[in-house]
Structures are given as C-alpha cells and as structure tokens.
Amino acid sequence: MEYSHRYHAYPTQEVAAELDYHIDVHRQAYNYTLYEYENVDDDDIGSAYKHHSRLPNWKDEFPVFSEVNSKALQRTVTRFYQNLTGLSEQKQNGRKVGKLNWKSPREFQSITYSQSGFELKNTSGRHATLWLSKIGDTKLRYHREIPDEAAIKEVTVKKGTTGDWFISFGLETDEADLPEKPEVEMLDTSNSIGIDLGILNYIHTSDGNTVDWLDLKDEYDRLRREQQNLSRKEHGSNNYENQRKTVAKVKRHIRRKVLDYQHKLTIWLVTEYDAVFVEDLNVAEMLQGDGNARNKQAAAWRQFITLLEYKGELYGTHVVQVDAAGTTKECATCGVETAKPIWVREHSCPSCGFECNRDANAAMNVLQRGFAELGLGWPEDTPVETALPADTHSVSAKRVIEAGSPTLNEAAPAAE
C-alpha cells in the first residue's frame, strides 16, 4: 500500500536559497524535456525510461544539470511523462484540453528525490532532520512518526504559495504488515454503517448519528476581505506580493482546518466500525451545477472519501463506495421511489408509510447497497426498525475538532 506523510520544514536561509536554485534547475530540465519531446526525432524520445538515457548528454552540454542529484533529475523527466499521460486520459474522457506548456517559476515549486539521495535522521521528539544530496540538512516538525514497517520510497520538497516549505514522504507498506480486515461473512448492521454526505449535516449515518458542518463563516469572511484588499493593489508591486501571500495564508488555513476535521472524523469511522459504506459522488459535476458551490467545495467530499479509503486499509476496515443515484428517493423499507425537492427534509413513503429524516433514509439505502456490493444481499436486521428521527444523535463539528472524534468518551486520535 502506498500513502504519504507531510511535514512542515524549516530550512535555514542558506539552505532555502539552495532549494530555490535546485527547483529552478529542475524547472529548466522539465522544460527541456518538453522541448526535446516536441522537436527531437530520436529513438530515445517517447517514454520516461528512454528519455533518462539522454541525461548524460544533457550534463555534457549543460553543466548546470550536473549540479543537482541525478535521481531527482530522472524523477523530473518522469514527472513530464506523468503529466502527459494525465492529459491523454482527460482527452479520452471527452474533456477539451490543450497541450503541455513550459513551466514558469510560479508554476514549478517542487522537486522529488526518488529511491536515494536523502536520509531522515534525529527523529526523537517532535523534530527531525532531513538530509538531501547536494543541498544539505533541513529541519522539519516531526509531528507524527513514520511507521517502522513503512519504507520511504521518495521525498518531495515543495515551496508553498505563502513561502513556507513542506516535505512529503512517499511511503510503502507491505500488505502483510497491514491489519487483516474482518471476514465479510461476519459483517452485520451492528458493526457496519452507511454514510450519507448531507446538506444540512456533514454526514448522516445509518445508525442515527449526524455530524455537523465545520463552521468556516469567519474564515471565508476574512478571505473575502483580504481578496478585496488584493484587488486594490497594483499588480506586480511589493504591496501586491505581500497581500497575495496574506490571501494564500488564509486559504491555507481553511484547507488545513478542513483536512484536520476530516482526519479526525475518518479515524473515528474506521476504528468504530468493521465496514463503512459511502456514496460514490461525482464531485466535479456537483460543483458545476446550481447551488452553493463554495460550500460544496469546502466540504471536500472527494478528499473525505479518499482519506476514508486509505485509512480503511491502515486500520483493517472495509470501505466500499456505492452508487449514489436514487438513495434519497428510494424508500429504505420497500424500495419505492418518491421524488423529493431539495427543501423537503423528511422521507414519507406513500407505499409503506415509513417516515424518517431524508438523510437517514439515504444512509440506510447506502448501507443496504454496500451489503449487496459485498455479495451479502439485503441485511437481515436492517436499521430501519430503530433509526427513527427521535433516535438521531447530533454531534457538533466543534466536538469533533476538540475531542478528535464524535464520541467524547473515546480516546481522541491524533490529528494528521
């Protein structure tokens, strides 16, 4: 299993200058890869592996490429071909995209060391040191340990839009070292849960729990004010650059707050249940539709689902995405579909008479579809019998942030 850990880095002024220089050299290497791909007719062009064989000639012709780590230089060439593959996939999916362009300094702000050229040391306590070949040592805030069973496959150093530095470790853990997931045949409604990603609540679960939205009103109000201040500055001036960094810091604060919230919420879900079923949402299409796109984007549902899936692997929990179509309309008891405008918040089935909260009904449908997805069929003991509106328990987002999980009497998991 592959995943990553990200840390805040604090290079000295000299090391930061060296990092800036190396990043710019790698930017030139990326652009030169694009140039050769478009203009050189050679058997060594067309794939990252073939293009790597041209690097010795690069160093002879342009000595500047000898000043950076060779493995990192190969990784930059690979980065170009990964971008090329991503572009091709978008075209195949019917999206109108152009071609790859040369990267400006603002667009290229990271380098990756792959396999070698780095060493993590002095990891006792909350701080550590990362040594990078041809650059030197960089201090980082080691707020969570890298598991002993995880191998560091690559290291990425990135300069954020605020001017801060971050280091990401690409980790790989052997499947044999991961916790075993419970047997599918042992799953039932007592240890499994369906999740509806809601509108009035962030999530609504099939066992009657709800978790409120994270309140970001103050943060977005400040972002609007800072963006208004930015619009009044002369583009390219020092005041403009300073204000741009201020705007970037506010945006970073919002992203961090949402991510921290999601980390704590997903840890609670995968440690509390043996199986978690969630809607497979087309988030990109939702953002393009009518409604409050900002709130939908702040929800970061795709990020939430991604975190849920990878933590399911780490903690030995089944995480399954199910088709989201019709979960709100379909009655969780009899399956009859009833159209509901967005403002109708209660489910009342005209066929069987079952009544409950709209989102609770959707969550129970997600649970049932999850059981079907695993080949278990309809759960014998459905939550429909007990998950009535009176049983709904609401948990505020503040409690998730402060306690680390919606259940206050449990130990709070560490923020990631």
BALUM-276860 format. One record per residue (C-alpha): x, z, y. Coordinates in Angstrom, 1 decimal. Layout:
<recs>
@xx X, zz Z, yy Y
...
</recs>
This chain:
<recs>
@xx 0.0, zz 0.0, yy 0.0
@xx 1.3, zz -0.9, yy 3.4
@xx 0.5, zz 1.0, yy 6.6
@xx 2.3, zz 2.2, yy 9.8
@xx 3.1, zz 5.3, yy 11.8
@xx 3.6, zz 5.1, yy 15.6
@xx 5.6, zz 7.4, yy 17.8
@xx 6.3, zz 7.8, yy 21.5
@xx 10.0, zz 7.0, yy 22.2
@xx 12.2, zz 8.4, yy 25.0
@xx 15.3, zz 6.2, yy 25.3
@xx 18.0, zz 7.1, yy 27.9
@xx 18.3, zz 4.9, yy 30.9
@xx 21.3, zz 3.1, yy 29.3
@xx 19.5, zz 2.5, yy 26.0
@xx 16.3, zz 1.4, yy 27.7
@xx 18.3, zz -1.2, yy 29.6
@xx 19.9, zz -2.4, yy 26.4
@xx 16.5, zz -2.6, yy 24.7
@xx 15.2, zz -4.7, yy 27.6
@xx 18.2, zz -7.0, yy 27.2
@xx 17.7, zz -7.4, yy 23.4
@xx 14.0, zz -8.0, yy 23.8
@xx 14.7, zz -10.8, yy 26.3
@xx 17.3, zz -12.4, yy 23.9
@xx 14.7, zz -12.3, yy 21.2
@xx 12.2, zz -13.9, yy 23.5
@xx 14.6, zz -16.7, yy 24.1
@xx 15.0, zz -17.0, yy 20.3
@xx 11.3, zz -17.2, yy 19.9
@xx 11.0, zz -20.0, yy 22.5
@xx 13.9, zz -21.9, yy 21.0
@xx 12.2, zz -21.7, yy 17.6
@xx 9.2, zz -23.3, yy 19.2
@xx 11.4, zz -26.0, yy 20.8
@xx 13.0, zz -26.9, yy 17.5
@xx 9.7, zz -26.9, yy 15.7
@xx 8.3, zz -29.4, yy 18.1
@xx 11.4, zz -31.6, yy 18.8
@xx 13.8, zz -31.5, yy 15.9
@xx 13.3, zz -33.7, yy 12.9
@xx 15.1, zz -31.9, yy 10.2
@xx 14.6, zz -30.6, yy 6.7
@xx 15.3, zz -27.1, yy 7.9
@xx 12.2, zz -27.1, yy 10.1
@xx 8.7, zz -26.2, yy 8.9
@xx 8.9, zz -22.7, yy 7.5
@xx 10.5, zz -19.4, yy 8.4
@xx 12.7, zz -19.3, yy 5.4
@xx 14.1, zz -22.8, yy 6.1
@xx 14.5, zz -22.1, yy 9.8
@xx 16.6, zz -19.0, yy 9.0
@xx 19.3, zz -21.3, yy 7.8
@xx 19.7, zz -22.7, yy 11.3
@xx 20.6, zz -19.3, yy 12.8
@xx 24.4, zz -19.5, yy 12.2
@xx 24.5, zz -22.8, yy 14.1
@xx 22.5, zz -21.1, yy 16.9
@xx 25.2, zz -18.4, yy 17.2
@xx 27.9, zz -21.0, yy 17.4
@xx 26.1, zz -23.0, yy 20.1
@xx 24.7, zz -19.9, yy 22.0
@xx 26.9, zz -16.8, yy 21.6
@xx 24.1, zz -14.7, yy 23.1
@xx 22.3, zz -14.7, yy 19.8
@xx 25.3, zz -13.0, yy 18.2
@xx 24.7, zz -10.0, yy 20.4
@xx 21.6, zz -9.0, yy 18.6
@xx 21.0, zz -7.8, yy 15.0
@xx 20.9, zz -10.7, yy 12.5
@xx 17.9, zz -9.3, yy 10.5
@xx 16.0, zz -8.7, yy 13.7
@xx 16.7, zz -12.3, yy 14.8
@xx 15.3, zz -13.6, yy 11.5
@xx 12.2, zz -11.5, yy 12.0
@xx 11.7, zz -13.1, yy 15.4
@xx 11.8, zz -16.5, yy 13.8
@xx 9.3, zz -15.3, yy 11.2
@xx 7.1, zz -14.0, yy 14.0
@xx 6.7, zz -17.5, yy 15.4
@xx 5.6, zz -18.9, yy 12.0
@xx 3.2, zz -16.0, yy 11.5
@xx 1.6, zz -16.9, yy 14.9
@xx 1.5, zz -20.5, yy 13.8
@xx -0.3, zz -19.5, yy 10.6
@xx -2.8, zz -17.4, yy 12.6
@xx -3.5, zz -20.3, yy 14.9
@xx -4.2, zz -22.6, yy 11.9
@xx -6.6, zz -20.1, yy 10.4
@xx -8.5, zz -19.9, yy 13.6
@xx -8.8, zz -23.7, yy 13.7
@xx -10.0, zz -23.7, yy 10.1
@xx -12.7, zz -21.2, yy 11.0
@xx -14.0, zz -23.6, yy 13.7
@xx -12.6, zz -21.9, yy 16.8
@xx -11.4, zz -24.0, yy 19.6
@xx -7.8, zz -23.0, yy 20.1
@xx -4.8, zz -24.7, yy 21.7
@xx -1.2, zz -24.6, yy 20.7
@xx 1.5, zz -22.0, yy 20.8
@xx 3.3, zz -21.8, yy 24.2
@xx 6.6, zz -20.4, yy 25.4
@xx 6.6, zz -16.7, yy 25.9
@xx 7.2, zz -15.3, yy 29.4
@xx 8.9, zz -11.9, yy 29.8
@xx 5.5, zz -10.2, yy 30.3
@xx 4.2, zz -11.7, yy 27.1
@xx 7.1, zz -10.7, yy 24.8
@xx 7.8, zz -7.0, yy 24.8
@xx 8.8, zz -6.0, yy 21.3
@xx 11.4, zz -6.6, yy 18.6
@xx 11.3, zz -5.8, yy 14.9
@xx 14.1, zz -4.7, yy 12.6
@xx 13.3, zz -5.7, yy 9.0
@xx 14.9, zz -4.1, yy 5.9
@xx 18.1, zz -2.9, yy 7.6
@xx 19.8, zz -2.2, yy 10.9
@xx 18.0, zz 1.1, yy 11.5
@xx 18.2, zz 4.7, yy 10.4
@xx 15.8, zz 7.6, yy 11.1
@xx 17.7, zz 10.9, yy 11.3
@xx 17.4, zz 14.5, yy 12.7
@xx 13.8, zz 14.7, yy 11.6
@xx 13.5, zz 18.5, yy 11.6
@xx 10.9, zz 19.8, yy 14.0
@xx 8.8, zz 17.8, yy 16.5
@xx 11.6, zz 15.4, yy 17.5
@xx 13.8, zz 12.8, yy 15.7
@xx 16.4, zz 10.2, yy 16.4
@xx 16.2, zz 6.5, yy 15.5
@xx 19.5, zz 4.6, yy 15.4
@xx 19.2, zz 0.8, yy 16.0
@xx 22.0, zz -1.6, yy 15.2
@xx 23.8, zz -2.9, yy 18.4
@xx 21.6, zz -0.7, yy 20.6
@xx 22.2, zz 3.0, yy 19.7
@xx 20.2, zz 6.2, yy 19.4
@xx 16.7, zz 6.7, yy 20.7
@xx 14.8, zz 10.0, yy 20.8
@xx 11.2, zz 10.0, yy 19.6
@xx 8.4, zz 12.5, yy 19.4
@xx 8.1, zz 13.1, yy 15.7
@xx 4.6, zz 14.5, yy 15.7
@xx 3.9, zz 13.7, yy 12.1
@xx 6.3, zz 13.4, yy 9.2
@xx 6.7, zz 10.2, yy 7.2
@xx 5.7, zz 11.0, yy 3.6
@xx 8.6, zz 11.3, yy 1.1
@xx 7.1, zz 8.7, yy -1.2
@xx 6.8, zz 6.1, yy 1.6
@xx 9.6, zz 3.6, yy 2.1
@xx 10.4, zz 2.3, yy 5.6
@xx 10.3, zz -1.5, yy 5.4
@xx 10.6, zz -2.3, yy 9.1
@xx 10.8, zz -0.8, yy 12.5
@xx 9.2, zz -2.2, yy 15.7
@xx 10.2, zz -1.2, yy 19.2
@xx 7.7, zz -2.0, yy 21.9
@xx 7.6, zz -1.5, yy 25.6
@xx 4.0, zz -0.8, yy 26.8
@xx 2.4, zz -2.1, yy 29.9
@xx 2.9, zz 1.2, yy 31.5
@xx 6.7, zz 1.0, yy 31.0
@xx 6.6, zz 3.6, yy 28.1
@xx 8.4, zz 2.9, yy 24.8
@xx 6.9, zz 3.2, yy 21.4
@xx 8.3, zz 2.9, yy 17.9
@xx 6.2, zz 1.9, yy 14.8
@xx 7.5, zz 2.3, yy 11.3
@xx 6.1, zz -0.1, yy 8.7
@xx 5.6, zz 1.9, yy 5.6
@xx 5.0, zz 1.0, yy 2.0
@xx 3.8, zz 3.5, yy -0.7
@xx 3.7, zz 2.6, yy -4.4
@xx 0.2, zz 2.5, yy -5.8
@xx 1.3, zz 5.0, yy -8.5
@xx 2.1, zz 7.6, yy -5.8
@xx -1.4, zz 7.5, yy -4.2
@xx -4.2, zz 9.9, yy -5.3
@xx -6.4, zz 8.5, yy -8.0
@xx -9.9, zz 7.6, yy -6.9
@xx -12.8, zz 9.3, yy -8.8
@xx -14.3, zz 7.3, yy -11.6
@xx -17.1, zz 5.0, yy -10.4
@xx -19.4, zz 6.2, yy -13.1
@xx -19.1, zz 9.8, yy -11.7
@xx -20.4, zz 8.9, yy -8.3
@xx -23.9, zz 10.1, yy -7.2
@xx -25.7, zz 10.9, yy -4.0
@xx -24.1, zz 14.4, yy -3.9
@xx -20.6, zz 13.1, yy -3.4
@xx -21.3, zz 9.7, yy -1.7
@xx -22.5, zz 8.7, yy 1.7
@xx -23.8, zz 5.7, yy 3.6
@xx -23.0, zz 5.3, yy 7.3
@xx -25.0, zz 3.5, yy 9.9
@xx -22.9, zz 2.7, yy 13.0
@xx -25.5, zz 3.5, yy 15.6
@xx -26.6, zz 3.0, yy 19.2
@xx -27.8, zz 6.5, yy 20.2
@xx -25.3, zz 8.2, yy 17.9
@xx -21.8, zz 7.0, yy 17.0
@xx -22.6, zz 7.3, yy 13.3
@xx -25.7, zz 8.4, yy 11.3
@xx -25.2, zz 9.4, yy 7.7
@xx -27.5, zz 9.1, yy 4.7
@xx -27.4, zz 12.9, yy 4.2
@xx -28.9, zz 13.5, yy 7.6
@xx -25.9, zz 14.2, yy 9.8
@xx -25.2, zz 12.5, yy 13.1
@xx -22.1, zz 12.4, yy 15.3
@xx -22.5, zz 11.8, yy 19.0
@xx -20.7, zz 9.2, yy 21.0
@xx -17.5, zz 10.1, yy 22.7
@xx -18.2, zz 10.7, yy 26.4
@xx -16.0, zz 8.3, yy 28.3
@xx -18.0, zz 8.1, yy 31.5
@xx -15.4, zz 9.9, yy 33.7
@xx -12.6, zz 7.7, yy 32.3
@xx -14.5, zz 4.5, yy 32.9
@xx -15.4, zz 5.6, yy 36.4
@xx -11.7, zz 6.2, yy 37.2
@xx -10.8, zz 2.9, yy 35.6
@xx -13.3, zz 1.1, yy 37.9
@xx -11.9, zz 2.9, yy 41.0
@xx -8.3, zz 2.0, yy 40.0
@xx -9.1, zz -1.6, yy 39.3
@xx -10.8, zz -1.8, yy 42.7
@xx -7.6, zz -0.4, yy 44.3
@xx -5.6, zz -3.0, yy 42.4
@xx -7.8, zz -5.9, yy 43.7
@xx -6.9, zz -4.8, yy 47.3
@xx -3.1, zz -5.0, yy 46.7
@xx -1.1, zz -8.1, yy 47.4
@xx -0.3, zz -9.8, yy 44.1
@xx 3.4, zz -9.5, yy 43.3
@xx 4.2, zz -6.7, yy 45.8
@xx 5.6, zz -3.4, yy 44.8
@xx 2.3, zz -1.7, yy 45.6
@xx 0.6, zz -4.1, yy 43.3
@xx 3.0, zz -3.4, yy 40.4
@xx 2.7, zz 0.4, yy 40.9
@xx -1.1, zz 0.1, yy 40.9
@xx -1.1, zz -2.2, yy 37.9
@xx 0.8, zz 0.5, yy 35.9
@xx -1.8, zz 3.1, yy 37.0
@xx -4.6, zz 0.9, yy 35.7
@xx -2.6, zz 0.4, yy 32.4
@xx -2.2, zz 4.1, yy 32.0
@xx -6.0, zz 4.7, yy 32.4
@xx -6.7, zz 2.0, yy 29.8
@xx -4.1, zz 3.6, yy 27.5
@xx -5.7, zz 7.0, yy 27.9
@xx -9.1, zz 5.6, yy 26.9
@xx -7.6, zz 3.8, yy 23.8
@xx -5.8, zz 7.0, yy 22.8
@xx -8.9, zz 9.1, yy 23.2
@xx -11.0, zz 6.8, yy 21.1
@xx -8.3, zz 6.5, yy 18.4
@xx -7.8, zz 10.2, yy 18.2
@xx -11.5, zz 10.7, yy 17.8
@xx -11.7, zz 8.1, yy 15.1
@xx -8.7, zz 9.5, yy 13.2
@xx -10.3, zz 12.9, yy 13.0
@xx -13.8, zz 11.6, yy 12.1
@xx -12.4, zz 9.3, yy 9.3
@xx -10.3, zz 12.1, yy 7.9
@xx -13.4, zz 14.2, yy 7.6
@xx -15.3, zz 11.5, yy 5.8
@xx -12.7, zz 10.6, yy 3.2
@xx -11.9, zz 14.3, yy 2.5
@xx -15.6, zz 15.4, yy 2.3
@xx -16.9, zz 12.5, yy 0.1
@xx -15.7, zz 10.6, yy -3.0
@xx -17.3, zz 7.4, yy -1.8
@xx -18.1, zz 6.2, yy 1.7
@xx -20.2, zz 3.0, yy 2.3
@xx -20.2, zz 1.4, yy 5.7
@xx -21.7, zz -1.7, yy 7.3
@xx -19.6, zz -4.8, yy 7.5
@xx -20.2, zz -5.7, yy 11.1
@xx -19.3, zz -8.9, yy 12.9
@xx -18.0, zz -7.1, yy 15.9
@xx -16.8, zz -10.2, yy 17.8
@xx -20.3, zz -11.7, yy 17.6
@xx -21.8, zz -8.4, yy 18.8
@xx -19.6, zz -8.3, yy 21.9
@xx -20.7, zz -11.9, yy 22.8
@xx -24.4, zz -11.0, yy 22.6
@xx -26.6, zz -9.5, yy 25.2
@xx -26.4, zz -5.8, yy 25.9
@xx -23.8, zz -3.3, yy 27.0
@xx -20.6, zz -5.0, yy 25.7
@xx -18.4, zz -2.3, yy 27.3
@xx -19.9, zz 0.5, yy 25.2
@xx -19.8, zz -1.7, yy 22.1
@xx -16.1, zz -2.3, yy 22.7
@xx -15.5, zz 1.3, yy 23.4
@xx -17.0, zz 2.1, yy 20.1
@xx -14.2, zz 0.1, yy 18.5
@xx -16.2, zz -0.2, yy 15.2
@xx -13.8, zz -2.6, yy 13.6
@xx -10.9, zz -0.2, yy 14.3
@xx -13.0, zz 2.6, yy 12.8
@xx -13.7, zz 0.6, yy 9.6
@xx -10.0, zz -0.3, yy 9.3
@xx -9.0, zz 3.3, yy 9.6
@xx -11.6, zz 4.4, yy 7.1
@xx -10.4, zz 1.8, yy 4.6
@xx -6.7, zz 2.7, yy 4.8
@xx -7.4, zz 6.4, yy 4.7
@xx -9.6, zz 5.9, yy 1.7
@xx -6.5, zz 4.6, yy -0.1
@xx -4.3, zz 7.5, yy 1.1
@xx -6.8, zz 10.2, yy 0.2
@xx -8.2, zz 8.7, yy -3.0
@xx -11.7, zz 7.8, yy -1.7
@xx -13.8, zz 4.7, yy -2.4
@xx -14.6, zz 2.9, yy 0.9
@xx -16.8, zz -0.1, yy 0.5
@xx -18.2, zz -2.4, yy 3.1
@xx -21.7, zz -3.7, yy 2.5
@xx -23.9, zz -6.4, yy 4.1
@xx -25.4, zz -5.1, yy 7.3
@xx -28.2, zz -7.7, yy 7.5
@xx -31.6, zz -6.1, yy 7.4
@xx -30.5, zz -2.5, yy 6.9
@xx -32.6, zz -1.4, yy 9.9
@xx -35.7, zz -3.5, yy 9.0
@xx -35.8, zz -2.7, yy 5.3
@xx -37.6, zz 0.4, yy 4.1
@xx -35.2, zz 2.7, yy 2.1
@xx -38.1, zz 3.7, yy -0.2
@xx -39.9, zz 0.5, yy -1.1
@xx -37.8, zz -2.3, yy 0.4
@xx -40.5, zz -3.8, yy 2.6
@xx -39.1, zz -5.2, yy 5.8
@xx -40.6, zz -4.3, yy 9.2
@xx -39.4, zz -5.8, yy 12.4
@xx -38.3, zz -3.2, yy 15.0
@xx -37.4, zz -3.9, yy 18.6
@xx -34.3, zz -2.0, yy 19.7
@xx -36.3, zz 0.6, yy 21.6
@xx -38.2, zz 1.7, yy 18.6
@xx -36.2, zz 4.6, yy 17.2
@xx -38.4, zz 5.7, yy 14.3
@xx -39.0, zz 4.0, yy 11.0
@xx -42.6, zz 4.0, yy 9.8
@xx -43.2, zz 1.8, yy 6.7
@xx -46.7, zz 0.2, yy 6.7
@xx -46.5, zz -0.3, yy 3.0
@xx -45.5, zz 3.1, yy 1.5
@xx -45.9, zz 5.3, yy 4.6
@xx -42.3, zz 6.6, yy 4.6
@xx -41.2, zz 7.8, yy 8.0
@xx -37.8, zz 8.9, yy 9.3
@xx -35.3, zz 8.2, yy 12.0
@xx -34.5, zz 4.5, yy 12.4
@xx -30.7, zz 5.0, yy 11.9
@xx -31.3, zz 7.4, yy 9.0
@xx -33.3, zz 4.7, yy 7.2
@xx -30.4, zz 2.2, yy 7.8
@xx -27.8, zz 4.7, yy 6.5
@xx -29.8, zz 5.2, yy 3.3
@xx -30.0, zz 1.5, yy 2.8
@xx -26.3, zz 1.3, yy 3.2
@xx -25.8, zz 3.9, yy 0.6
@xx -28.1, zz 2.0, yy -1.9
@xx -26.3, zz -1.3, yy -1.2
@xx -23.0, zz 0.5, yy -1.8
@xx -24.1, zz 1.7, yy -5.2
@xx -25.2, zz -1.8, yy -6.0
@xx -21.8, zz -3.2, yy -4.8
@xx -20.0, zz -0.9, yy -7.3
@xx -22.3, zz -2.0, yy -10.1
@xx -24.1, zz 1.3, yy -10.3
@xx -27.5, zz -0.1, yy -9.4
@xx -30.1, zz 1.9, yy -7.5
@xx -29.1, zz 5.6, yy -7.2
@xx -31.4, zz 7.7, yy -9.3
@xx -31.5, zz 10.6, yy -6.9
@xx -32.0, zz 8.9, yy -3.6
@xx -31.5, zz 10.8, yy -0.3
@xx -34.9, zz 9.5, yy 0.8
@xx -36.6, zz 12.6, yy -0.7
@xx -34.7, zz 15.0, yy 1.5
@xx -33.3, zz 13.1, yy 4.5
@xx -36.3, zz 13.5, yy 6.9
@xx -36.0, zz 13.7, yy 10.7
@xx -36.3, zz 17.5, yy 10.6
@xx -33.2, zz 17.8, yy 8.4
@xx -31.0, zz 15.8, yy 10.8
@xx -28.0, zz 17.8, yy 12.0
@xx -26.3, zz 16.5, yy 15.2
@xx -22.6, zz 17.1, yy 15.8
@xx -21.2, zz 16.5, yy 19.3
@xx -18.1, zz 14.4, yy 19.9
@xx -16.5, zz 17.3, yy 21.6
@xx -16.7, zz 19.3, yy 18.4
@xx -15.0, zz 16.5, yy 16.6
@xx -12.2, zz 16.4, yy 19.1
@xx -11.7, zz 20.2, yy 19.3
@xx -12.2, zz 21.1, yy 15.6
@xx -10.7, zz 17.9, yy 14.1
@xx -13.9, zz 17.3, yy 12.1
@xx -17.6, zz 17.6, yy 12.5
@xx -17.6, zz 20.6, yy 10.1
@xx -16.3, zz 23.6, yy 12.1
@xx -15.7, zz 25.9, yy 9.2
@xx -13.2, zz 23.5, yy 7.6
@xx -9.6, zz 23.3, yy 8.5
@xx -9.0, zz 20.8, yy 11.2
@xx -7.0, zz 17.7, yy 10.1
@xx -4.0, zz 16.8, yy 12.2
@xx -4.5, zz 14.1, yy 14.8
@xx -2.6, zz 10.9, yy 14.0
</recs>
